[in-house]
C-alpha cells in the first residue's frame, strides 16, 4: 500500500508471499518518474498473476476495508523510513505488521506483539506463517495508545518544549 518504486521493496514482499504460499493484494501507485515506471514495468508487472492482485491507488473506505480484512501487512521498505503511516493505520485496523527492521519501523512495530521485524525475505515468509501468534485486538489497543491524535499532539508538544528549552539553554551559555 503506497508508492510502487524500488526503495519500497514490493518485489521482496512478493517473494516472501510466494515462499509462504499466500495470495497478496497490492494497492498503490507508480509515480511518473523514469525509475519508478521502469520498476513497475520490469519488476512489478511481471509478478502479477492469480496470487497477486493489484488494485491501483485506493483511499478512504476502500483502504480501511482492505486493511481491516488483511491477515497482515508487509512493509519491506529498503529506505530508512522516518515514519510509516501505513503500518500505524494497519495496527489501528487490528492488522499485524511484518516489516523490515529499518528506520522508524523499529519504533512502530513492537516485535512479537503487534507484528514482526525481519531482515530478509526468508524471515518475512516465516513471520507470515507465524502471524496467527499476533493478537489483532492488541494491535488496535497499541495503536490507540501510541498513535491517537491526542497522543501524537502530546508528543509533538513535548518535543517542541524540549527543543525550545535546549535552544534557550544554548543562548544562555557564554560564547
N, CA, C and O of each residue as an XYZ file, in Angstrom:
700
protein
N       0.851     -1.162      0.000
C       0.000      0.000      0.000
C       0.901      1.230      0.000
O       1.646      1.463      0.952
N       0.828      2.008     -1.063
C       1.676      3.186     -1.148
C       2.372      3.279     -2.488
O       1.884      2.782     -3.503
N       3.530      3.931     -2.468
C       4.284      4.111     -3.713
C       4.860      2.791     -4.211
O       5.355      1.974     -3.434
N       4.784      2.607     -5.508
C       5.398      1.431     -6.122
C       6.688      1.909     -6.763
O       6.688      2.494     -7.847
N       7.792      1.645     -6.066
C       9.110      2.091     -6.512
C      10.164      1.183     -5.882
O       9.865      0.462     -4.930
N      11.375      1.207     -6.395
C      12.403      0.269     -5.922
C      12.631      0.299     -4.408
O      12.739     -0.753     -3.778
N      12.705      1.499     -3.822
C      13.051      1.570     -2.398
C      11.965      1.031     -1.472
O      12.239      0.744     -0.307
N      10.746      0.890     -1.969
C       9.673      0.334     -1.130
C       9.721     -1.185     -1.088
O       9.069     -1.794     -0.239
N      10.478     -1.813     -1.983
C      10.757     -3.251     -1.906
C       9.565     -4.171     -2.092
O       9.535     -5.262     -1.523
N       8.587     -3.755     -2.873
C       7.402     -4.594     -3.063
C       7.781     -5.966     -3.622
O       7.151     -6.971     -3.289
N       8.790     -6.005     -4.456
C       9.233     -7.291     -5.008
C       9.665     -8.253     -3.898
O       9.511     -9.467     -4.031
N      10.201     -7.714     -2.813
C      10.610     -8.557     -1.686
C       9.392     -9.129     -0.967
O       9.395    -10.290     -0.558
N       8.348     -8.310     -0.814
C       7.106     -8.797     -0.204
C       6.499     -9.901     -1.073
O       6.002    -10.903     -0.559
N       6.545     -9.709     -2.385
C       6.003    -10.718     -3.285
C       6.808    -12.014     -3.217
O       6.239    -13.104     -3.264
N       8.125    -11.897     -3.109
C       8.964    -13.092     -2.946
C       8.618    -13.820     -1.648
O       8.502    -15.046     -1.632
N       8.455    -13.064     -0.559
C       8.122    -13.667      0.742
C       6.753    -14.342      0.684
O       6.581    -15.440      1.214
N       5.787    -13.701      0.048
C       4.447    -14.276     -0.066
C       4.471    -15.557     -0.893
O       3.740    -16.505     -0.605
N       5.310    -15.579     -1.916
C       5.445    -16.788     -2.735
C       5.996    -17.930     -1.885
O       5.487    -19.049     -1.945
N       7.026    -17.656     -1.101
C       7.603    -18.684     -0.223
C       6.567    -19.150      0.791
O       6.449    -20.346      1.058
N       5.810    -18.197      1.362
C       4.801    -18.523      2.378
C       3.534    -19.117      1.760
O       2.645    -19.579      2.475
N       3.460    -19.100      0.432
C       2.321    -19.649     -0.307
C       0.997    -18.989      0.080
O       0.002    -19.664      0.345
N       1.008    -17.640      0.105
C      -0.219    -16.895      0.384
C      -0.501    -15.925     -0.758
O       0.431    -15.452     -1.410
N      -1.761    -15.625     -1.005
C      -2.088    -14.606     -2.008
C      -1.794    -13.218     -1.444
O      -1.798    -13.014     -0.230
N      -1.541    -12.273     -2.339
C      -1.194    -10.913     -1.931
C      -2.046     -9.919     -2.715
O      -2.321    -10.103     -3.901
N      -2.453     -8.863     -2.018
C      -3.117     -7.736     -2.666
C      -2.217     -6.527     -2.515
O      -1.784     -6.199     -1.411
N      -1.938     -5.865     -3.626
C      -1.102     -4.665     -3.632
C      -1.982     -3.483     -4.015
O      -2.736     -3.545     -4.987
N      -1.878     -2.411     -3.243
C      -2.558     -1.164     -3.579
C      -1.490     -0.083     -3.612
O      -0.636     -0.015     -2.727
N      -1.539      0.752     -4.622
C      -0.546      1.811     -4.690
C      -0.448      2.397     -6.076
O      -1.238      2.099     -6.972
N       0.549      3.238     -6.216
C       0.721      3.967     -7.466
C       2.205      4.114     -7.776
O       3.021      4.369     -6.891
N       2.532      3.948     -9.046
C       3.878      4.252     -9.522
C       3.824      5.663    -10.085
O       3.079      5.937    -11.026
N       4.609      6.549     -9.510
C       4.627      7.919     -9.990
C       5.386      7.994    -11.313
O       6.109      7.067    -11.678
N       5.217      9.090    -12.013
C       5.757      9.209    -13.365
C       7.223      9.646    -13.380
O       7.597     10.574    -14.096
N       8.039      8.967    -12.584
C       9.487      9.152    -12.631
C      10.041      7.977    -13.428
O       9.545      6.858    -13.295
N      11.048      8.208    -14.245
C      11.564      7.104    -15.077
C      11.931      5.856    -14.271
O      11.606      4.743    -14.685
N      12.593      6.022    -13.143
C      12.991      4.864    -12.329
C      11.780      4.121    -11.780
O      11.783      2.891    -11.723
N      10.745      4.852    -11.376
C       9.534      4.226    -10.840
C       8.770      3.486    -11.940
O       8.303      2.367    -11.728
N       8.643      4.105    -13.107
C       7.941      3.464    -14.222
C       8.683      2.195    -14.668
O       8.066      1.170    -14.956
N      10.010      2.285    -14.718
C      10.797      1.116    -15.129
C      10.633     -0.015    -14.120
O      10.474     -1.173    -14.506
N      10.671      0.314    -12.828
C      10.460     -0.695    -11.783
C       9.078     -1.333    -11.941
O       8.939     -2.555    -11.873
N       8.065     -0.503    -12.151
C       6.703     -1.007    -12.304
C       6.618     -1.977    -13.480
O       6.060     -3.067    -13.356
N       7.174     -1.574    -14.619
C       7.074     -2.384    -15.844
C       7.975     -3.617    -15.829
O       7.561     -4.693    -16.259
N       9.205     -3.463    -15.336
C      10.192     -4.549    -15.432
C      10.223     -5.493    -14.227
O      10.565     -6.667    -14.366
N       9.869     -4.985    -13.056
C       9.979     -5.807    -11.839
C       8.605     -6.170    -11.275
O       8.354     -7.324    -10.927
N       7.728     -5.183    -11.188
C       6.429     -5.407    -10.553
C       5.429     -6.109    -11.474
O       4.906     -7.170    -11.134
N       5.169     -5.524    -12.624
C       4.132     -6.060    -13.522
C       4.333     -7.544    -13.862
O       3.348     -8.282    -13.868
N       5.557     -8.022    -14.145
C       5.719     -9.449    -14.470
C       5.332    -10.389    -13.317
O       5.111    -11.578    -13.543
N       5.251     -9.875    -12.103
C       4.914    -10.727    -10.960
C       3.407    -10.824    -10.721
O       2.959    -11.621     -9.897
N       2.627    -10.017    -11.437
C       1.177    -10.090    -11.283
C       0.683    -11.420    -11.818
O       1.214    -11.939    -12.800
N      -0.323    -11.966    -11.177
C      -0.863    -13.245    -11.604
C      -1.991    -13.656    -10.695
O      -2.532    -12.824     -9.966
N      -2.358    -14.914    -10.721
C      -3.519    -15.372     -9.953
C      -3.372    -15.187     -8.435
O      -4.373    -15.093     -7.724
N      -2.135    -15.136     -7.942
C      -1.928    -14.995     -6.493
C      -1.504    -13.585     -6.094
O      -1.275    -13.310     -4.917
N      -1.401    -12.697     -7.076
C      -1.023    -11.301     -6.805
C      -2.066    -10.398     -7.450
O      -2.146    -10.286     -8.673
N      -2.848     -9.768     -6.615
C      -3.919     -8.862     -7.083
C      -3.452     -7.420     -6.940
O      -2.974     -7.023     -5.877
N      -3.587     -6.641     -7.997
C      -3.199     -5.234     -7.974
C      -4.440     -4.367     -8.066
O      -5.208     -4.481     -9.022
N      -4.645     -3.498     -7.078
C      -5.843     -2.663     -7.017
C      -5.610     -1.232     -7.486
O      -6.569     -0.475     -7.639
N      -4.361     -0.845     -7.717
C      -4.081      0.547     -8.053
C      -4.150      1.403     -6.801
O      -4.078      0.895     -5.682
N      -4.288      2.677     -6.995
C      -4.324      3.621     -5.879
C      -5.707      3.598     -5.228
O      -6.720      3.690     -5.922
N      -5.754      3.476     -3.909
C      -7.028      3.463     -3.186
C      -6.936      4.393     -1.985
O      -5.847      4.805     -1.587
N      -8.065      4.710     -1.425
C      -8.101      5.547     -0.232
C      -9.441      5.405      0.458
O     -10.300      4.633      0.031
N      -9.605      6.155      1.520
C     -10.870      6.211      2.242
C     -11.393      4.880      2.717
O     -10.660      4.065      3.278
N     -12.687      4.670      2.480
C     -13.381      3.477      2.966
C     -12.777      2.191      2.391
O     -12.645      1.186      3.089
N     -12.416      2.245      1.110
C     -11.840      1.055      0.461
C     -10.512      0.663      1.110
O     -10.242     -0.520      1.319
N      -9.688      1.659      1.425
C      -8.408      1.404      2.093
C      -8.650      0.835      3.487
O      -8.004     -0.135      3.883
N      -9.567      1.427      4.222
C      -9.875      0.950      5.576
C     -10.371     -0.493      5.541
O      -9.988     -1.296      6.392
N     -11.217     -0.833      4.569
C     -11.724     -2.202      4.448
C     -10.608     -3.177      4.106
O     -10.547     -4.279      4.652
N      -9.726     -2.768      3.203
C      -8.615     -3.636      2.819
C      -7.701     -3.898      4.010
O      -7.302     -5.036      4.255
N      -7.372     -2.843      4.748
C      -6.515     -3.006      5.922
C      -7.171     -3.903      6.976
O      -6.537     -4.813      7.511
N      -8.434     -3.638      7.264
C      -9.135     -4.402      8.302
C      -9.314     -5.864      7.922
O      -9.365     -6.729      8.796
N      -9.411     -6.150      6.619
C      -9.620     -7.521      6.183
C      -8.352     -8.311      5.920
O      -8.410     -9.504      5.620
N      -7.210     -7.653      6.031
C      -5.944     -8.332      5.727
C      -5.486     -9.233      6.873
O      -5.729     -8.934      8.042
N      -4.837    -10.314      6.535
C      -4.215    -11.192      7.530
C      -3.058    -10.456      8.199
O      -2.854    -10.559      9.409
N      -2.298     -9.704      7.382
C      -1.200     -8.870      7.864
C      -0.836     -7.908      6.749
O      -1.297     -8.051      5.616
N      -0.018     -6.943      7.072
C       0.502     -6.040      6.039
C       2.012     -6.207      6.016
O       2.659     -6.306      7.059
N       2.561     -6.236      4.808
C       4.003     -6.405      4.632
C       4.612     -5.060      4.280
O       4.145     -4.379      3.367
N       5.663     -4.676      5.010
C       6.346     -3.399      4.766
C       7.839     -3.687      4.594
O       8.607     -3.595      5.551
N       8.245     -4.038      3.368
C       9.639     -4.398      3.108
C      10.498     -3.221      2.636
O      11.407     -3.397      1.825
N      10.210     -2.045      3.137
C      10.885     -0.841      2.651
C      12.395     -0.929      2.815
O      12.909     -1.318      3.864
N      13.086     -0.556      1.751
C      14.543     -0.524      1.765
C      15.060      0.836      2.205
O      16.258      1.000      2.437
N      14.171      1.807      2.320
C      14.533      3.156      2.758
C      14.457      3.221      4.277
O      13.594      2.580      4.877
N      15.336      3.977      4.903
C      15.239      4.150      6.360
C      14.066      5.084      6.676
O      14.250      6.286      6.864
N      12.879      4.520      6.730
C      11.656      5.296      6.889
C      11.727      6.207      8.112
O      12.214      5.807      9.169
N      11.237      7.430      7.955
C      11.166      8.355      9.095
C       9.845      8.184      9.823
O       9.679      8.663     10.944
N       8.921      7.508      9.192
C       7.618      7.203      9.763
C       7.042      6.082      8.915
O       7.600      5.740      7.873
N       5.949      5.519      9.348
C       5.261      4.549      8.496
C       3.782      4.644      8.797
O       3.242      3.904      9.619
N       3.144      5.571      8.113
C       1.726      5.778      8.313
C       0.941      4.512      8.005
O      -0.011      4.191      8.716
N       1.322      3.789      6.961
C       0.583      2.583      6.605
C       0.684      1.530      7.711
O      -0.289      0.820      7.965
N       1.827      1.415      8.367
C       1.957      0.475      9.480
C       1.073      0.909     10.651
O       0.433      0.074     11.289
N       1.038      2.204     10.931
C       0.183      2.710     12.008
C      -1.291      2.493     11.681
O      -2.073      2.100     12.547
N      -1.667      2.751     10.424
C      -3.058      2.545     10.001
C      -3.438      1.067     10.078
O      -4.552      0.731     10.478
N      -2.522      0.193      9.699
C      -2.797     -1.238      9.781
C      -3.048     -1.642     11.225
O      -4.026     -2.327     11.523
N      -2.165     -1.219     12.119
C      -2.340     -1.559     13.529
C      -3.658     -1.014     14.063
O      -4.349     -1.695     14.821
N      -4.014      0.215     13.672
C      -5.285      0.810     14.112
C      -6.474      0.002     13.601
O      -7.551      0.026     14.196
N      -6.272     -0.712     12.496
C      -7.313     -1.579     11.945
C      -7.288     -2.964     12.583
O      -8.115     -3.816     12.256
N      -6.343     -3.188     13.489
C      -6.212     -4.501     14.119
C      -5.417     -5.476     13.272
O      -5.479     -6.687     13.489
N      -4.673     -4.957     12.312
C      -3.910     -5.806     11.397
C      -2.437     -5.802     11.778
O      -1.816     -4.740     11.819
N      -1.866     -6.970     12.057
C      -0.446     -7.051     12.388
C       0.434     -6.626     11.209
O       0.022     -6.691     10.051
N       1.653     -6.191     11.534
C       2.599     -5.685     10.549
C       3.839     -6.573     10.522
O       4.397     -6.900     11.570
N       4.265     -6.957      9.334
C       5.543     -7.636      9.151
C       6.398     -6.649      8.368
O       6.110     -6.348      7.210
N       7.449     -6.150      9.009
C       8.209     -5.059      8.413
C       9.706     -5.299      8.502
O      10.210     -5.989      9.388
N      10.387     -4.699      7.546
C      11.841     -4.683      7.567
C      12.298     -3.942      8.818
O      11.674     -2.967      9.237
N      13.343     -4.393      9.381
C      13.915     -3.810     10.594
C      14.757     -2.592     10.191
O      15.987     -2.651     10.187
N      14.076     -1.484      9.851
C      14.815     -0.298      9.417
C      14.079      0.968      9.802
O      12.852      0.983      9.904
N      14.835      2.021     10.014
C      14.273      3.330     10.305
C      13.224      3.300     11.392
O      13.363      2.582     12.383
N      12.174      4.080     11.208
C      11.117      4.232     12.210
C      10.286      2.974     12.396
O       9.562      2.859     13.385
N      10.373      2.033     11.470
C       9.599      0.805     11.620
C       9.951      0.080     12.915
O       9.103     -0.599     13.494
N      11.178      0.217     13.369
C      11.580     -0.391     14.650
C      10.832      0.239     15.815
O      10.631     -0.397     16.850
N      10.419      1.492     15.645
C       9.684      2.182     16.705
C       8.175      2.002     16.584
O       7.449      2.177     17.562
N       7.708      1.660     15.409
C       6.271      1.497     15.191
C       5.822      0.081     15.544
O       4.818     -0.097     16.233
N       6.550     -0.913     15.084
C       6.177     -2.313     15.292
C       6.842     -2.830     16.560
O       8.061     -2.752     16.713
N       6.033     -3.356     17.458
C       6.545     -3.984     18.677
C       6.713     -5.472     18.371
O       5.744     -6.231     18.366
N       7.955     -5.872     18.117
C       8.281     -7.228     17.661
C       7.672     -8.285     18.580
O       7.932     -8.310     19.783
N       6.857     -9.155     17.988
C       6.235    -10.233     18.738
C       4.923     -9.835     19.397
O       4.216    -10.682     19.944
N       4.598     -8.551     19.345
C       3.369     -8.069     19.987
C       2.382     -7.472     18.977
O       1.195     -7.798     19.005
N       2.866     -6.602     18.090
C       1.994     -6.012     17.073
C       2.416     -6.444     15.670
O       1.861     -5.987     14.670
N       3.384     -7.310     15.616
C       3.876     -7.814     14.338
C       5.276     -8.350     14.494
O       5.725     -8.658     15.598
N       5.961     -8.459     13.374
C       7.317     -8.996     13.370
C       8.242     -8.061     12.603
O       7.864     -7.516     11.566
N       9.445     -7.879     13.113
C      10.506     -7.138     12.414
C      11.459     -8.163     11.828
O      11.908     -9.075     12.522
N      11.764     -8.007     10.549
C      12.563     -9.009      9.848
C      13.701     -8.346      9.076
O      13.712     -7.132      8.869
N      14.653     -9.170      8.659
C      15.824     -8.660      7.937
C      16.048     -9.333      6.593
O      17.022     -9.020      5.907
N      15.170    -10.251      6.199
C      15.356    -10.944      4.928
C      14.008    -11.447      4.413
O      13.022    -11.494      5.149
N      13.989    -11.817      3.148
C      12.789    -12.377      2.534
C      12.381    -13.657      3.260
O      11.197    -13.884      3.512
N      13.358    -14.483      3.592
C      13.065    -15.744      4.275
C      12.453    -15.494      5.652
O      11.511    -16.181      6.046
N      12.989    -14.504      6.392
C      12.416    -14.159      7.698
C      10.997    -13.615      7.537
O      10.122    -13.896      8.356
N      10.774    -12.842      6.486
C       9.433    -12.308      6.246
C       8.456    -13.450      5.983
O       7.347    -13.453      6.517
N       8.859    -14.414      5.168
C       7.995    -15.564      4.880
C       7.695    -16.338      6.159
O       6.560    -16.760      6.378
N       8.692    -16.524      6.993
C       8.499    -17.215      8.263
C       7.560    -16.440      9.177
O       6.716    -17.033      9.850
N       7.703    -15.117      9.204
C       6.832    -14.274     10.036
C       5.385    -14.342      9.546
O       4.454    -14.348     10.352
N       5.199    -14.394      8.237
C       3.842    -14.527      7.690
C       3.211    -15.819      8.212
O       2.042    -15.834      8.597
N       3.984    -16.886      8.220
C       3.481    -18.176      8.695
C       3.142    -18.141     10.187
O       2.343    -18.948     10.661
N       3.746    -17.210     10.925
C       3.518    -17.110     12.372
C       2.578    -15.965     12.744
O       2.410    -15.666     13.927
N       1.971    -15.326     11.758
C       1.180    -14.131     12.041
C      -0.002    -14.431     12.962
O      -0.478    -13.538     13.663
N      -0.473    -15.658     12.969
C      -1.578    -16.038     13.858
C      -1.221    -15.879     15.341
O      -2.109    -15.866     16.192
N       0.068    -15.757     15.650
C       0.504    -15.568     17.034
C       0.278    -14.133     17.529
O       0.352    -13.866     18.729
N       0.007    -13.229     16.612
C      -0.205    -11.820     16.957
C      -1.700    -11.572     17.152
O      -2.507    -11.928     16.293
N      -2.063    -10.969     18.267
C      -3.454    -10.684     18.602
C      -3.887     -9.361     17.959
O      -3.324     -8.308     18.254
N      -4.882     -9.426     17.089
C      -5.321     -8.215     16.396
C      -5.879     -7.174     17.368
O      -5.724     -5.975     17.137
N      -6.517     -7.609     18.436
C      -7.027     -6.655     19.431
C      -5.871     -5.910     20.096
O      -5.991     -4.727     20.414
N      -4.767     -6.596     20.302
C      -3.574     -5.962     20.873
C      -3.007     -4.916     19.918
O      -2.547     -3.861     20.354
N      -3.038     -5.204     18.623
C      -2.575     -4.225     17.626
C      -3.416     -2.958     17.718
O      -2.883     -1.849     17.752
N      -4.716     -3.129     17.757
C      -5.635     -1.986     17.823
C      -5.418     -1.184     19.101
O      -5.327      0.043     19.058
N      -5.336     -1.868     20.233
C      -5.139     -1.200     21.525
C      -3.828     -0.424     21.535
O      -3.780      0.715     21.999
N      -2.774     -1.036     21.029
C      -1.464     -0.382     20.993
C      -1.491      0.846     20.084
O      -0.909      1.877     20.421
N      -2.156      0.745     18.947
C      -2.267      1.891     18.040
C      -3.032      3.028     18.704
O      -2.639      4.189     18.595
N      -4.113      2.704     19.383
C      -4.878      3.737     20.088
C      -4.024      4.403     21.160
O      -4.061      5.621     21.337
N      -3.268      3.597     21.856
C      -2.417      4.122     22.945
C      -1.278      4.987     22.417
O      -0.979      6.040     22.980
N      -0.643      4.541     21.334
C       0.566      5.230     20.854
C       0.339      6.234     19.738
O       1.095      7.199     19.626
N      -0.692      6.036     18.898
C      -0.810      6.832     17.686
C      -2.117      7.620     17.563
O      -2.410      8.152     16.492
N      -2.891      7.704     18.616
C      -4.117      8.508     18.531
C      -3.733      9.973     18.335
O      -2.601     10.369     18.614
N      -4.674     10.764     17.859
C      -4.379     12.185     17.644
C      -3.995     12.860     18.957
O      -3.142     13.747     18.965
N      -4.608     12.456     20.060
C      -4.269     13.040     21.362
C      -2.827     12.708     21.748
O      -2.084     13.571     22.215
N      -2.446     11.451     21.547
C      -1.075     11.040     21.877
C      -0.062     11.751     20.983
O       0.965     12.236     21.459
N      -0.354     11.808     19.698
C       0.570     12.454     18.774
C       0.711     13.939     19.106
O       1.819     14.474     19.093
N      -0.394     14.599     19.400
C      -0.357     16.015     19.770
C       0.492     16.206     21.026
O       1.345     17.092     21.078
N       0.255     15.381     22.019
C       1.002     15.476     23.274
C       2.499     15.258     23.051
O       3.325     15.958     23.637
N       2.843     14.300     22.216
C       4.256     14.022     21.930
C       4.909     15.175     21.171
O       6.057     15.524     21.445
N       4.184     15.767     20.220
C       4.729     16.915     19.489
C       4.950     18.099     20.422
O       5.991     18.752     20.351
N       4.000     18.381     21.283
C       4.142     19.497     22.223
C       5.344     19.251     23.135
O       6.126     20.164     23.398
N       5.488     18.020     23.613
C       6.626     17.672     24.460
C       7.949     17.860     23.713
O       8.912     18.385     24.273
N       7.992     17.433     22.457
C       9.192     17.600     21.650
C       9.509     19.079     21.448
O      10.659     19.496     21.593
N       8.502     19.861     21.118
C       8.709     21.299     20.926
C       9.217     21.948     22.213
O      10.092     22.812     22.167
N       8.675     21.539     23.354
C       9.136     22.070     24.643
C      10.615     21.752     24.862
O      11.384     22.613     25.292
N      11.011     20.505     24.564
C      12.411     20.113     24.743
C      13.337     20.896     23.821
O      14.415     21.326     24.232
N      12.915     21.079     22.583
C      13.727     21.826     21.627
C      13.857     23.283     22.080
O      14.944     23.859     22.035
N      12.755     23.863     22.512
C      12.774     25.251     22.981
C      13.668     25.403     24.203
O      14.426     26.367     24.302
N      13.585     24.461     25.129
C      14.414     24.514     26.336
C      15.892     24.362     25.984
O      16.738     25.065     26.536
N      16.201     23.455     25.075
C      17.592     23.245     24.659
C      18.125     24.489     23.957
O      19.268     24.891     24.174
N      17.301     25.090     23.124
C      17.698     26.307     22.414
C      17.938     27.444     23.399
O      18.908     28.191     23.271
N      17.053     27.571     24.379
C      17.221     28.616     25.405
C      18.480     28.404     26.219
O      19.187     29.358     26.543
N      18.761     27.144     26.552
C      19.963     26.840     27.337
C      21.213     27.180     26.545
O      22.196     27.645     27.121
N      21.196     26.957     25.237
C      22.362     27.273     24.401
C      22.576     28.794     24.322
O      23.716     29.259     24.282
N      21.486     29.562     24.301
C      21.595     31.015     24.241
C      22.183     31.587     25.509
O      22.819     32.641     25.473
N      21.984     30.912     26.639
C      22.465     31.394     27.929
C      23.937     31.106     28.161
O      24.553     31.720     29.032
N      24.515     30.186     27.402
C      25.918     29.819     27.588
C      26.812     30.903     26.987
O      26.547     31.408     25.896
N      27.890     31.257     27.727
C      28.814     32.280     27.182
C      29.527     31.754     25.945
O      29.809     30.561     25.832
N      29.812     32.657     25.028
C      30.472     32.280     23.786
C      31.964     32.196     23.940
O      32.668     31.888     22.978
